[in-house]
Amino acid sequence: MADRVVVTGGAGFIGSTLADALVARGDDVHVIDNLATGRRDQVPNAATFHELDISDVDALHDLAAEIGPIARWYHLAAQADVRVSVTDPAFDARVNVIGTIGVLRAARLHDAIVIFASTGGAIYGECSNGPAPESTPELPESPYGAAKLAAEVFLGQDARLYGGRHTVMRYANVYGPRQDPHGEAGVVAIFGGRVLRGEPARIFGDGTQTRDYVYVGDVVAATIAAADAAADGSDADLRAAGTLPIYNIGTGNETSVLELWDTTERAAGTELGREFHAARDGEVLRSVLDASHARTRLGVTFDTPLEQGLKATIEWLDTRVEA
Ligand SMILES: NC(=O)c1ccc[n+]([C@@H]2O[C@H](COP(=O)([O-])OP(=O)(O)OC[C@H]3O[C@@H](n4cnc5c(N)ncnc54)[C@H](O)[C@@H]3O)[C@@H](O)[C@H]2O)c1
């Protein structure tokens, strides 16, 4: 059934890809974004664009009233740069915590479902025991991770106080066309840029640090499936004890920086070599999510092969360089 939906952050990497998919399924899509990192030209033509800062909570509320009955808010707008959060944690919290409180208040106007883009990597920290399930202790090391976790807590509180059917998506390192080099999987865009310019990789540390790279198309499909489960009530048992459904979204595969560079070279059909530089302070060594809960409950997969996804990303980066 077609719905009126809002995508906050719908001019960004994941949000605009999601907005495209929602338009394709016939939804009436409204994008709210202040273009801090997003691009106006990424918003689908069939969507209505509203330029607004989500931390202006009164303006957001007024806009929701103006848009009219909204069934779902896909809340992806964020200050998503971990380094910015370290230098300016108050700014990060204004967007990621106050902004989320604003979204919850605006969504309440129409009893809308809120699907929140959270983070597994920045909430669990070091995954020394391999793929981290949702029950892993939450130990954020950055203000960004702390703010995302705080926002999750507000989602749960809103659901308990007002009966909202909200859902938390904890993404791993999302990559694909339109991605920004400053995001959590920024290294993919950086490596893609280097193969296009014919430059070797710059690797910090010994390159054995691992991440869980999940393709944006798979992330978008899972996000919509989670919203559908909230809408049709098939996730009701996950809400029974006053909790919210929380889904890790990742492949469960660890890819080292060295493997990522080798696969990027293969995807681009080139061999440029590597340069090693001093390790960066405080970098997590292993980050990988166990997403079996999402697979089982939502019937989704995260199976886009890395080389195929990297090829699509490099092709997109190439068109952007030419544009
Ligand atoms: N990319 C990843 O690997 C990853 C991993 C985990 C979680 N996430 C989360 O997924 C979401 C989307 O991330 P992305 O990688 O597409 O990042 P992105 O920076 O491309 O998208 C964020 C969007 O939010 C907008 N925005 C920022 N501040 C805003 C504000 N105050 N008001 C309105 N709009 C604002 C930006 O302009 C941008 O369009 C974010 O919530 C991010 O924290 C991303």
The ligand as a Gaussian input file, in Angstrom:
#p B3LYP/6-31G(d) Opt

LIG

0 1
 N       27.389000       5.262000       6.124000
 C       27.557000       4.388000       7.109000
 O       28.425000       3.516000       7.049000
 C       26.666000       4.433000       8.334000
 C       26.881000       3.493000       9.353000
 C       26.076000       3.508000      10.480000
 C       25.050000       4.439000      10.571000
 N       24.866000       5.338000       9.584000
 C       23.776000       6.305000       9.740000
 O       22.965000       6.291000       8.571000
 C       22.457000       7.599000       8.328000
 C       22.802000       8.061000       6.930000
 O       24.218000       8.119000       6.815000
 P       24.950000       8.476000       5.445000
 O       26.180000       7.655000       5.386000
 O       23.981000       8.429000       4.318000
 O       25.427000       9.968000       5.744000
 P       25.207000      11.313000       4.918000
 O       26.059000      12.361000       5.575000
 O       25.399000      11.077000       3.446000
 O       23.672000      11.614000       5.163000
 C       23.207000      12.379000       6.243000
 C       22.221000      13.390000       5.699000
 O       21.706000      14.128000       6.802000
 C       21.680000      15.516000       6.442000
 N       21.760000      16.292000       7.666000
 C       22.828000      16.440000       8.489000
 N       22.520000      17.248000       9.515000
 C       21.213000      17.613000       9.340000
 C       20.329000      18.444000      10.065000
 N       20.717000      19.066000      11.186000
 N       19.075000      18.633000       9.589000
 C       18.678000      18.011000       8.445000
 N       19.474000      17.214000       7.712000
 C       20.728000      17.010000       8.156000
 C       22.890000      15.695000       5.543000
 O       22.807000      16.849000       4.732000
 C       22.867000      14.409000       4.730000
 O       22.074000      14.539000       3.570000
 C       23.034000       8.491000       9.416000
 O       22.081000       8.590000      10.451000
 C       24.258000       7.730000       9.878000
 O       24.586000       8.050000      11.221000
 C       25.644000       5.361000       8.460000

